[in-house]
Amino acid sequence: MPPGLDDDIHRYVWDGRVQRLGYNPYIVVPSDPALAGLHTSETRTLNNPRCRAPIHRGRNYSSVP
């Protein structure tokens, strides 16, 4: 999917990729120069690359035993 049609999917791809490689998407940011080699053509143009993955408020409650 070309960038701009649905930027959320590109962010989900990025978050999943860095997590699979052992990084925490809630800590690292896509614009970190140390992670530049992890980008694909789809994730190079993420909007808000200086922001960490957002944590949805509902997620905090869903993990309570």
JODACOR-V335224 format. One line per field, one symbol per residue. phi: phi as a letter, one per 40 degrees, with the letter a starting at -180 (. if undefined). A space follows every 10 residues. Layout:
# JODACOR-V335224
phi = ???
This chain:
# JODACOR-V335224
phi = .cdhcacccc ccccdccccc cgccccbcbc ccdcbdcccb ccccbdcfcc bcccbcdccc ccccc
